[in-house]
Amino acid sequence: MTKNETTLKRSLSLPLITFYGLGNILGAGIYVLIGKVAGEAGYFAPLAFFIASIIAAITAFTYAELSARYPVSAGEAVYLYEGFRNSNLSKFVGILIALAGIVSAAAIAHGFAGYLQVFVDIPAPLIISSILILLGVLTAWGISQSVAIAAAFTVIEILGLLLIIGIGADHLPEFTEVVATTHTRFSAIPWLGVMSGAFLAFYAYIGFEDMVNVAEEVKNPQRNMPMAILIAVIISTLLYGAVSIISVSVLSPEQLSASDAPLAAVYSEVTGEAPVLITVIGLFAVINGALIQIIMASRLLYGMAIRHWLPQPLAKISPRTRTPINSTIVVVVSMLFFALILPLVTLAELTSYIVLTVFALVNLALIKIKKQSPQPTGVSVFSIWIPRLGFVTTLLFLLNQLISNF
């Protein structure tokens, strides 16, 4: 890239990038996942979420350090190159991550169509096409504008979770009473179910890794990127813990696991009303998830293109909007293709394999990088045991996923 070519604009503050990451972590998953976790861990679902948060936090620390060392787009692809010096591996993993984001957003668009058809009778293909094109235009409009809207949607998501916490707070004594009477000793905790629940709950924390792909547009990234990643994980942990406690206080684990919309069921149980409000908030969560995936995937393709790992037209930045316009178009068209033409069930299952494989490789890359450059200037570093633990835990999760599916 020559000096005269337009570059990305560093315009994202710490609050904006934190809300961007938090929106991606929260997503719409918690609105469904709490029921599945409760089905495994019973009344100890909050403990399952806590264990999952610790495992996720280990790899989050790895991403925090790497984002400060290399505050550029195409985060994971660059991290692997710096660790292994293998451009083919970086290209392959970068494309896999972009594909995971594209497929995820395509699946999200299907989910949005399903939610919206509850209120209006519009054909699903029209809804899917309209929402993806609209979000693509928003992404191309400007990073400040698109992330600000994502942050606003994230606030709505958080308010929805706080609403569940608030209306169910009076039921907390029931939770403490059930736990106290069911299990009075540490050894009596059903650890097999709790760990199975933790495996499921882990996926509620996936999303912080996408934050690194906008590092090139963050102000003071050496400071703000690590802080934003860790703050987002901490806030999501607190919210998940509180929501899971309230959920098993209001409904039994059996009721939660039997519901396709457990938080909506909690809302209806407490208020006696139809869960229209929670459903609408779920719509915002779904839209936010798709928007963030478009932003992430377009920046990833751009970051790979400027390193000549992908065709150069993908590196083009609009002089007016300072966004990667060609990469955004490719991402949206690809999402439309997957959403409208191909079956998504198998592809959606592959995203979890991709994410866990990338987590393991990124932790391994940081181990190698730390041996080569233990203390870079101006970067806060963590113990080498962080990526070592991250590698082992993500590898165990990956093996568990493989065994459970086959």
LUMNU-393393 format. One record per residue: x, y negated, z of N, C-alpha, C in turn; residue in three letters. Coordinates in steps of 0.02 Angstrom, whole numbers. Atoms other than C-alpha are relative to their C-alpha. Last residue first. Example, Ala and Ser with C-alpha at 12.3 -4.5 7.8 and 13.67 -1.06 7.14 Angstrom:
LUMNU-393393
-42:59:-3:684:53:357:-39:-55:37:SER
45:59:0:615:225:390:45:-60:0:ALA
***
This chain:
LUMNU-393393
-14:-61:37:-974:1937:828:-1:61:46:PHE
34:0:65:-1050:1773:886:10:65:-38:ASN
73:5:-10:-1009:1792:1072:-38:3:-66:SER
25:-62:-30:-833:1855:1034:-76:-1:6:ILE
-7:-54:49:-792:1711:916:-31:65:26:LEU
48:13:53:-860:1579:1035:1:56:-52:GLN
67:-14:-27:-767:1655:1182:-53:-9:-54:ASN
6:-72:-3:-606:1657:1079:-69:21:26:LEU
5:-24:69:-628:1473:1038:-10:75:-3:LEU
67:17:23:-663:1429:1220:-11:27:-71:PHE
47:-45:-34:-507:1523:1273:-71:-12:-22:LEU
-10:-66:31:-405:1430:1142:-47:52:31:LEU
36:2:64:-479:1266:1202:7:66:-36:THR
73:2:-11:-427:1306:1381:-39:0:-65:THR
24:-63:-27:-250:1362:1336:-76:0:7:VAL
-8:-52:50:-211:1214:1223:-30:66:24:PHE
49:12:53:-282:1087:1345:3:54:-53:GLY
65:-22:-26:-182:1162:1488:-54:-7:-53:LEU
-6:-73:-9:-22:1143:1386:-66:29:25:ARG
12:-35:63:-78:971:1327:7:75:5:PRO
66:18:25:-95:912:1509:-13:34:-67:ILE
47:-52:-19:57:1008:1573:-71:-15:-24:TRP
3:-48:56:168:890:1473:-47:58:17:ILE
-42:-59:-8:126:760:1606:-8:47:-60:SER
21:-46:-52:44:601:1545:47:60:2:PHE
-1:-72:16:112:454:1446:-22:41:61:VAL
7:-38:-62:75:267:1450:-5:74:-18:SER
53:-51:-1:140:188:1290:0:36:67:VAL
67:30:-3:237:24:1275:-58:49:2:GLY
7:68:-28:400:104:1220:-73:-23:-3:THR
-2:54:49:394:292:1188:-14:-68:33:PRO
23:63:-29:436:407:1336:5:-56:-52:GLN
35:-6:-64:458:593:1295:-31:-65:25:PRO
2:70:-23:497:577:1109:-38:-4:66:SER
-41:41:45:548:745:1033:6:-72:25:GLN
-69:-25:-4:487:854:1176:47:-42:-43:LYS
-28:20:-65:331:747:1193:71:25:8:LYS
-17:71:3:296:768:1006:33:-23:65:ILE
-60:7:42:303:959:1017:24:-73:-2:LYS
-55:-35:-34:182:966:1163:65:-9:-38:ILE
-25:46:-51:74:834:1077:57:32:40:LEU
-40:53:31:60:945:923:29:-47:52:ALA
-65:-30:17:4:1095:1027:46:-53:-32:LEU
-37:-10:-63:-135:990:1104:69:28:-13:ASN
-20:67:-23:-186:933:930:37:5:66:VAL
-57:23:40:-185:1113:865:25:-68:24:LEU
-59:-41:-17:-297:1177:1006:62:-25:-37:ALA
-20:15:-69:-420:1033:986:64:38:18:PHE
-36:64:2:-421:1058:797:23:-19:69:VAL
-65:-13:32:-468:1241:818:42:-63:-2:THR
-42:-35:-48:-604:1194:942:68:16:-28:LEU
-18:45:-55:-677:1063:824:46:34:50:VAL
-47:51:25:-673:1176:671:25:-43:58:ILE
-64:-33:12:-753:1323:761:53:-51:-21:TYR
-28:-13:-67:-891:1210:827:67:35:-6:SER
-28:62:-28:-920:1140:651:31:13:69:THR
-72:5:12:-938:1315:577:31:-61:33:LEU
-34:-43:-48:-1109:1339:658:76:-6:-7:GLU
2:34:-65:-1173:1188:561:36:41:53:ALA
-49:54:0:-1114:1267:398:2:-35:67:LEU
-67:-29:-5:-1208:1428:435:53:-54:4:THR
-7:-39:-62:-1371:1338:472:70:26:9:VAL
-49:28:-48:-1355:1202:341:14:44:60:LEU
23:-19:-67:-1435:1274:185:53:-17:51:PRO
-27:-61:-30:-1373:1174:35:-33:16:67:LEU
-8:-57:45:-1468:1052:-76:19:65:36:ILE
56:-11:46:-1541:902:14:4:65:-39:LEU
65:6:-32:-1435:883:171:-57:21:-46:ALA
9:-53:-49:-1273:949:97:-71:0:29:PHE
-6:-65:33:-1283:841:-58:-15:57:49:PHE
63:-10:37:-1345:688:37:-1:68:-34:LEU
52:-14:-50:-1199:704:158:-67:13:-34:MET
-12:-68:-23:-1077:716:12:-53:21:51:SER
22:-45:55:-1152:559:-66:8:73:21:VAL
74:1:2:-1135:469:102:-27:46:-55:VAL
28:-32:-60:-953:521:126:-76:4:-4:VAL
-13:-72:6:-901:479:-53:-32:38:59:VAL
44:-26:52:-983:307:-40:7:76:-6:ILE
68:0:-27:-897:271:126:-49:29:-50:THR
4:-56:-47:-728:323:56:-71:6:29:SER
3:-62:39:-754:205:-91:-6:62:45:ASN
62:-6:36:-799:57:22:-6:66:-39:ILE
-20:-46:55:-661:72:150:-61:20:-42:PRO
18:-70:-15:-714:-83:252:21:44:-59:THR
-57:-32:-34:-640:-259:255:-17:71:23:ARG
24:-32:-61:-813:-330:210:55:31:42:THR
52:39:-33:-760:-458:78:-20:31:68:ARG
-26:64:-26:-593:-390:21:-52:-39:40:PRO
36:57:27:-669:-214:8:28:-64:29:SER
36:39:-51:-535:-87:53:-35:-59:-34:ILE
20:69:18:-477:44:-72:-42:-31:56:LYS
-34:47:-44:-391:195:7:-22:-72:-13:ALA
32:-4:-66:-515:318:-69:32:-48:50:LEU
61:41:-2:-458:260:-242:-35:1:68:PRO
-9:70:-19:-285:331:-199:-64:-42:0:GLN
-3:47:56:-333:516:-208:-1:-74:23:PRO
61:-3:39:-298:610:-44:5:-51:-57:LEU
23:-69:-10:-139:648:54:-65:12:-37:TRP
-6:-39:62:-57:491:-15:-17:73:10:HIS
-61:-40:-8:-33:416:159:10:47:-59:ARG
-57:48:-1:-157:278:115:66:36:13:ILE
-16:25:67:-278:417:61:59:-49:1:ALA
-37:-51:36:-272:509:228:21:-26:-69:MET
-65:-9:-32:-320:353:325:43:52:-35:GLY
-42:58:14:-460:314:202:70:9:28:TYR
-19:-5:70:-531:490:214:45:-58:-21:LEU
-45:-57:6:-528:480:404:24:8:-72:LEU
-66:23:-23:-604:306:405:52:56:-6:ARG
-26:47:50:-750:367:297:69:-26:20:SER
-23:-36:60:-775:521:407:29:-47:-52:ALA
-59:-43:-13:-781:422:570:27:30:-64:MET
-57:44:-15:-899:283:511:63:42:7:ILE
-17:34:63:-1017:410:431:61:-45:10:ILE
-34:-49:43:-1012:518:589:20:-31:-67:GLN
-68:-8:-24:-1052:366:697:39:50:-42:ILE
-38:61:15:-1205:324:593:73:8:20:LEU
-14:1:72:-1270:504:598:43:-61:-18:ALA
-47:-54:15:-1256:514:788:20:0:-73:GLY
-67:21:-23:-1337:344:810:52:53:-17:ASN
-26:49:48:-1486:396:705:71:-20:18:ILE
-13:-36:62:-1513:551:813:31:-47:-52:VAL
-59:-41:-11:-1497:455:976:21:36:-64:ALA
-58:45:-1:-1619:324:913:65:39:9:PHE
-10:22:69:-1743:462:870:60:-47:-5:LEU
-36:-53:34:-1719:537:1044:12:-17:-73:GLY
-70:9:-19:-1771:369:1116:43:54:-33:ILE
-25:59:37:-1932:385:1017:73:-13:16:VAL
-7:-21:70:-1960:561:1086:28:-57:-42:THR
-61:-39:4:-1927:500:1264:13:23:-71:ILE
-57:45:-10:-2058:364:1242:66:38:-6:LEU
-11:39:61:-2187:484:1167:63:-43:7:VAL
-69:27:1:-2170:609:1309:17:-40:-63:PRO
-34:-27:59:-2359:630:1334:69:-32:-6:ALA
13:32:65:-2403:577:1511:34:38:-56:GLU
65:-23:22:-2417:667:1678:-20:-29:-67:GLY
46:56:14:-2275:559:1741:-71:23:-17:THR
-1:51:-52:-2166:689:1829:-54:-53:-11:VAL
15:-30:-65:-2206:844:1726:-5:-54:54:GLU
72:-14:-4:-2215:745:1563:-19:27:68:SER
37:64:1:-2041:670:1588:-75:12:9:TYR
-11:31:-66:-1967:839:1636:-40:-65:5:VAL
41:-38:-47:-2045:918:1481:7:-28:71:ALA
69:21:12:-1972:780:1372:-47:36:48:ALA
6:66:-32:-1805:817:1453:-69:-29:-11:LEU
3:-2:-73:-1827:1002:1412:-6:-68:34:PRO
-15:70:-17:-1873:983:1228:-2:-8:76:ALA
-41:25:56:-1872:1160:1156:21:-73:12:ASP
23:59:36:-1932:1223:1325:48:-19:-56:SER
54:-19:46:-1907:1401:1389:-24:-58:-44:ALA
-29:-41:53:-1737:1359:1466:-53:20:-52:SER
-44:40:42:-1813:1216:1566:26:40:-59:LEU
41:47:39:-1958:1319:1632:43:-41:-48:GLN
38:-40:48:-1843:1462:1685:-43:-45:-45:GLU
-43:-18:57:-1721:1341:1766:-37:39:-54:PRO
-43:-58:-14:-1866:1276:1872:45:14:-60:SER
23:-63:29:-1931:1102:1839:48:56:18:LEU
69:8:22:-1917:938:1936:-29:65:-27:VAL
41:20:-58:-1760:969:2037:-73:-2:-18:SER
13:-61:-39:-1677:1068:1897:-36:-15:65:VAL
37:-48:41:-1696:916:1783:-17:63:39:SER
70:19:2:-1644:789:1915:-41:53:-36:ILE
27:-6:-68:-1480:878:1948:-74:-15:1:ILE
8:-71:-13:-1446:899:1761:-28:13:70:SER
57:-26:38:-1481:715:1729:-11:74:14:VAL
62:25:-29:-1364:660:1869:-61:28:-35:ALA
8:-28:-66:-1220:770:1813:-66:-20:31:GLY
19:-70:7:-1243:726:1630:-12:32:68:TYR
68:-4:26:-1243:540:1669:-24:73:-5:LEU
45:24:-53:-1088:549:1780:-73:6:-23:LEU
0:-49:-54:-994:655:1652:-49:-19:55:THR
42:-56:23:-1046:540:1509:-4:54:53:SER
70:21:-2:-977:391:1606:-46:58:-21:ILE
21:7:-70:-811:480:1640:-74:-19:4:ILE
6:-67:-29:-789:539:1460:-26:-4:72:VAL
57:-33:32:-825:365:1390:-12:70:29:ALA
61:30:-28:-706:284:1515:-62:35:-28:ILE
8:-26:-68:-567:407:1466:-63:-29:33:LEU
11:-73:0:-584:376:1280:-16:25:70:ILE
67:-12:26:-603:187:1300:-17:74:1:ALA
50:20:-51:-451:172:1413:-70:17:-24:MET
1:-49:-55:-342:272:1292:-52:-16:53:PRO
21:-66:22:-398:164:1144:1:52:57:MET
73:-10:3:-392:-5:1232:-22:70:-20:ASN
34:6:-65:-211:-13:1290:-73:23:-5:ARG
-41:-37:-49:-110:48:1141:-32:-1:69:GLN
18:-71:-4:-255:-10:1029:41:40:51:PRO
-47:-25:-51:-235:-197:1066:-10:75:11:ASN
-46:50:-27:-390:-237:961:44:32:54:LYS
7:18:-70:-466:-85:876:52:-52:20:VAL
44:58:-2:-486:-69:687:-13:-23:72:GLU
-31:52:41:-339:50:658:-42:-64:-1:GLU
-53:33:-39:-401:156:803:31:-58:-38:ALA
10:72:10:-562:196:706:54:-40:37:VAL
-1:16:72:-516:379:681:-16:-73:-15:ASN
-68:16:23:-467:398:864:2:-20:-73:VAL
-18:70:-14:-648:385:922:67:-19:-31:MET
13:41:59:-694:549:835:20:-73:10:ASP
-55:-7:48:-609:649:973:-9:-43:-62:GLU
-53:48:-15:-729:581:1104:56:2:-51:PHE
15:65:30:-870:673:1017:53:-51:14:GLY
-34:10:64:-877:843:1103:-24:-66:-30:ILE
-53:49:-7:-937:822:1282:38:-12:-65:TYR
30:66:-12:-1106:907:1261:52:-55:5:ALA
16:30:64:-1014:1053:1181:-36:-67:8:TYR
-60:30:30:-934:1094:1348:-17:-37:-65:PHE
-2:71:-18:-1107:1122:1423:60:-35:-32:ALA
50:37:38:-1124:1287:1331:6:-75:11:LEU
-18:-8:71:-960:1357:1397:-49:-38:-44:PHE
-53:48:13:-1003:1284:1568:23:4:-73:ALA
30:66:9:-1167:1379:1567:51:-53:-16:GLY
35:-4:64:-1074:1542:1540:-34:-67:-16:SER
-51:6:52:-958:1489:1681:-30:6:-69:MET
-26:68:0:-1105:1456:1797:51:-9:-55:VAL
49:43:33:-1189:1620:1749:24:-72:-4:GLY
5:-22:69:-1033:1720:1791:-49:-44:-39:LEU
-53:29:41:-1002:1615:1946:-4:22:-73:TRP
-1:-46:58:-1169:1653:2029:50:-23:-53:PRO
18:36:61:-1125:1558:2190:5:47:-59:ILE
66:-22:24:-1121:1681:2335:-23:-37:-62:ALA
-7:-64:33:-934:1663:2364:-66:25:-29:SER
-35:9:64:-956:1479:2402:2:65:-40:PHE
-72:-9:-2:-1083:1522:2537:29:-11:-70:ARG
-28:36:-57:-1262:1465:2572:76:5:4:THR
-71:-17:-4:-1339:1511:2406:32:-42:56:HIS
-17:-54:46:-1528:1519:2386:72:23:9:THR
31:-63:-21:-1584:1422:2540:20:58:-45:THR
-20:-19:-68:-1463:1277:2519:-28:67:21:ALA
-70:-20:1:-1484:1269:2331:22:25:68:VAL
-5:-63:37:-1673:1267:2344:71:26:0:VAL
31:-54:-40:-1674:1135:2482:8:68:-35:GLU
-46:-17:-55:-1549:1023:2391:-28:57:43:THR
-61:-30:27:-1653:1029:2233:46:22:56:PHE
17:-68:21:-1820:999:2321:62:36:-26:GLU
2:-45:-59:-1746:849:2413:-16:72:-19:PRO
-67:-23:-21:-1701:774:2241:-2:45:62:LEU
-1:-73:-4:-1883:767:2182:67:27:24:HIS
38:-22:-58:-1906:582:2220:2:76:10:ASP
-40:6:-61:-1765:542:2098:-37:25:62:ALA
-5:-64:-35:-1863:610:1950:36:-3:66:GLY
67:-27:-14:-1929:446:1880:3:66:39:ILE
41:43:-43:-1760:360:1898:-66:32:18:GLY
-29:-1:-67:-1649:499:1828:-45:-39:49:ILE
10:-68:-27:-1762:524:1677:25:3:72:ILE
72:-6:-12:-1765:335:1647:-16:69:31:LEU
13:32:-65:-1576:330:1667:-74:2:18:LEU
-25:-46:-52:-1563:457:1526:-11:-29:70:LEU
44:-59:0:-1674:350:1414:21:50:54:GLY
61:19:-35:-1579:193:1463:-49:58:4:LEU
-16:0:-72:-1418:280:1411:-61:-19:41:ILE
-8:-70:-22:-1490:320:1240:12:4:75:GLU
68:-28:-2:-1550:139:1219:2:73:24:ILE
32:28:-59:-1376:77:1266:-71:28:8:VAL
-27:-37:-58:-1304:196:1137:-31:-25:64:THR
35:-64:-3:-1419:122:1004:23:42:60:PHE
69:15:-22:-1350:-50:1045:-41:64:5:ALA
-3:14:-72:-1171:17:1035:-70:-15:27:ALA
-10:-65:-34:-1207:95:864:1:-10:76:ALA
66:-33:3:-1276:-75:809:4:68:34:ILE
44:37:-46:-1116:-160:870:-69:32:1:ALA
-14:-25:-67:-1014:-22:784:-43:-37:52:VAL
23:-69:-6:-1099:-59:617:13:28:70:SER
73:-5:1:-1083:-248:633:-24:71:12:GLN
28:33:-60:-902:-251:689:-75:8:3:SER
-11:-42:-59:-852:-120:560:-29:-32:63:ILE
-55:25:-42:-930:-213:415:6:41:63:GLY
11:72:-15:-1067:-198:284:58:-28:41:TRP
-39:39:48:-1001:-30:219:-4:-75:15:ALA
-71:-14:-11:-1063:59:375:44:-42:-45:THR
-18:31:-64:-1234:-26:362:74:10:14:LEU
-3:72:13:-1248:23:179:22:-37:62:VAL
-60:11:41:-1207:203:225:10:-74:-16:GLY
-57:-2:-46:-1335:199:366:65:-10:-38:LEU
3:59:-44:-1470:144:243:61:-3:47:LEU
-21:57:41:-1416:276:116:0:-64:41:ILE
-72:-5:14:-1422:411:249:25:-58:-42:LEU
-38:14:-60:-1592:354:316:75:3:-13:ILE
6:70:-22:-1675:340:146:45:-16:59:SER
-35:44:47:-1612:505:78:1:-72:24:SER
-72:-15:-4:-1665:603:232:40:-47:-45:ILE
-26:25:-64:-1836:520:242:75:8:4:ILE
1:74:4:-1870:548:57:27:-31:64:LEU
-55:24:44:-1813:730:67:3:-76:-5:PRO
-66:-3:-31:-1926:758:221:56:-25:-46:ALA
-40:-59:18:-2087:702:136:71:-3:29:PRO
-44:17:56:-2178:566:235:42:61:-16:ILE
0:-55:49:-2327:596:350:39:-21:-62:ASP
22:21:67:-2288:480:496:7:58:-49:VAL
36:64:-2:-2275:505:685:-28:-20:-68:PHE
49:-4:-54:-2222:687:706:-45:-61:-1:VAL
61:-28:29:-2139:673:535:-54:13:53:GLN
40:54:28:-2012:557:617:-66:26:-28:LEU
27:44:-52:-1942:693:731:-50:-50:-30:TYR
47:-38:-40:-1923:819:590:-33:-41:54:GLY
60:-8:41:-1843:691:474:-54:38:39:ALA
36:64:-1:-1721:643:612:-65:6:-39:PHE
32:8:-65:-1672:825:634:-40:-63:4:GLY
56:-48:-1:-1637:844:448:-39:-7:65:HIS
51:31:43:-1531:686:455:-61:45:-5:ALA
33:52:-40:-1436:761:603:-56:-32:-40:ILE
45:-35:-46:-1397:915:498:-40:-49:42:ALA
53:-28:43:-1325:804:361:-51:37:43:ALA
46:54:16:-1230:705:494:-57:24:-44:ALA
35:19:-61:-1152:865:561:-52:-54:-14:SER
51:-51:-11:-1109:927:386:-42:-18:62:VAL
49:5:54:-1018:764:348:-58:49:11:ILE
39:61:-10:-929:760:516:-56:-7:-51:GLY
40:-11:-61:-872:941:500:-45:-60:13:ALA
55:-44:18:-817:908:321:-46:13:59:LEU
48:39:39:-714:759:377:-61:41:-19:ALA
33:45:-47:-633:867:511:-52:-43:-36:ILE
46:-39:-42:-597:1006:386:-39:-46:48:LEU
59:-15:41:-524:881:262:-51:40:40:ILE
36:62:12:-407:815:396:-63:10:-40:GLY
38:15:-61:-359:992:448:-40:-64:-8:VAL
51:-52:-10:-310:1040:271:-43:-16:61:PHE
53:7:51:-219:878:234:-57:48:14:LYS
36:61:-15:-122:885:398:-58:-12:-49:SER
41:-13:-59:-75:1067:370:-42:-61:17:LEU
54:-44:23:-15:1024:194:-47:17:58:ASN
53:40:30:83:875:261:-58:44:-23:SER
26:-41:54:186:984:378:-60:-36:-30:ASN
-32:23:61:295:882:495:-20:44:-60:ARG
-23:-58:38:231:987:642:37:-18:-64:PHE
-21:-57:-40:202:859:779:34:55:-40:GLY
-54:21:-45:199:697:681:26:58:42:GLU
-59:13:41:98:781:543:59:-20:44:TYR
-28:-65:21:-23:854:669:62:-9:-42:LEU
-29:-31:-59:-50:684:750:33:67:-19:TYR
-65:33:-14:-76:603:580:34:34:59:VAL
-44:-19:56:-214:727:532:70:-30:10:ALA
-25:-68:-10:-291:705:705:48:22:-55:GLU
-34:-18:-62:-301:516:691:28:69:4:GLY
-19:-71:12:-347:486:510:37:28:59:ALA
55:-42:25:-348:299:548:27:69:-15:SER
15:5:71:-204:229:651:-62:41:-17:VAL
66:32:6:-157:194:832:-19:-13:-73:PRO
13:8:72:-14:323:839:-69:-31:-10:TYR
-63:-11:37:66:328:1013:-10:-17:-74:ARG
-44:56:-17:-87:251:1098:66:6:-38:ALA
29:59:31:-208:369:1009:41:-62:15:SER
-16:1:71:-92:513:1052:-28:-62:-35:LEU
-71:14:10:-99:475:1238:18:-6:-74:GLU
-14:68:-25:-289:461:1243:73:-17:-11:ALA
20:48:51:-310:615:1133:15:-72:21:TYR
-44:-10:57:-211:720:1256:-15:-50:-55:THR
-64:32:-19:-306:645:1403:51:8:-57:PHE
10:72:8:-469:693:1314:63:-39:19:ALA
-15:17:70:-401:871:1299:-11:-74:-14:THR
-70:-18:12:-395:884:1488:20:-18:-71:ILE
-43:55:-19:-558:788:1507:73:15:-13:ALA
0:50:54:-654:920:1408:49:-57:16:ALA
-32:-31:58:-603:1057:1532:4:-50:-58:ILE
-72:-5:-15:-645:946:1680:38:28:-59:ILE
-29:67:4:-813:897:1604:75:1:14:SER
-9:17:70:-858:1079:1573:34:-68:-8:ALA
-56:-41:23:-831:1118:1757:16:-16:-73:ILE
-61:26:-31:-944:972:1805:62:39:-23:PHE
-18:62:35:-1078:1023:1680:65:-29:28:PHE
-23:-20:67:-1079:1201:1752:22:-62:-40:ALA
-69:-25:-9:-1090:1130:1929:29:21:-67:LEU
-46:57:-10:-1242:1027:1876:72:22:10:PRO
-15:34:63:-1321:1187:1804:44:-61:9:ALA
-68:25:-2:-1308:1269:1976:21:-29:-68:PHE
-1:63:-37:-1497:1286:1991:71:-29:5:TYR
53:8:-49:-1491:1418:1855:3:-68:33:GLY
-28:15:-66:-1321:1435:1771:-53:-9:54:ALA
-58:-41:-18:-1372:1523:1610:20:-10:73:GLU
17:-70:10:-1549:1459:1579:57:47:19:GLY
39:-22:-58:-1501:1293:1656:-19:74:-6:ALA
-48:-6:-56:-1367:1274:1522:-36:24:62:VAL
-41:-60:12:-1493:1312:1384:50:11:57:LYS
41:-60:-8:-1618:1187:1453:40:64:-8:GLY
10:-10:-72:-1489:1049:1475:-41:63:13:ILE
-51:-44:-29:-1437:1070:1293:-12:15:74:LEU
17:-70:10:-1596:1000:1216:45:45:42:VAL
72:-5:-3:-1598:815:1263:-24:72:-9:TYR
20:-7:-70:-1412:827:1301:-75:9:7:ILE
-11:-67:-27:-1378:859:1116:-26:10:70:GLY
65:-28:-17:-1457:699:1048:7:67:35:ALA
38:-26:55:-1294:603:1048:-70:22:21:GLY
68:-12:-24:-1208:582:1215:-44:30:-54:LEU
0:-54:-50:-1030:604:1153:-72:17:20:ILE
-16:-62:35:-1051:501:994:-1:60:47:ASN
57:-18:43:-1140:361:1084:11:66:-35:GLY
52:-26:-45:-1005:360:1218:-62:22:-40:LEU
-17:-68:-21:-871:343:1085:-54:31:43:GLY
-3:-41:61:-952:191:1004:14:73:18:TYR
69:-18:17:-996:122:1176:-4:42:-63:PHE
24:-46:-52:-812:130:1225:-72:22:-14:THR
-27:-66:16:-756:56:1058:-23:51:53:ILE
30:-26:61:-873:-92:1085:24:71:-15:LEU
70:-20:-9:-827:-121:1267:-30:32:-62:PRO
6:-59:-44:-638:-114:1230:-73:20:11:LEU
-22:11:-69:-650:-236:1084:-7:64:40:SER
38:-35:-51:-663:-190:900:31:-10:69:LEU
53:43:-28:-604:-321:774:-38:33:57:SER
2:-18:-71:-440:-257:702:-50:-46:35:ARG
-2:56:-47:-481:-278:517:-5:25:72:LYS
54:-1:-49:-438:-143:391:10:-56:50:LEU
-4:-52:-51:-316:-192:255:-61:-2:45:THR
41:11:-59:-330:-288:92:6:59:48:THR
62:-38:-2:-186:-268:-30:-36:-11:67:GLU
57:40:23:-60:-407:-49:-66:37:5:ASN
17:52:-49:74:-325:58:-62:-39:-19:LYS
-41:61:5:72:-170:-50:-23:-51:50:THR
43:60:0:0:0:0:44:-62:0:MET
***
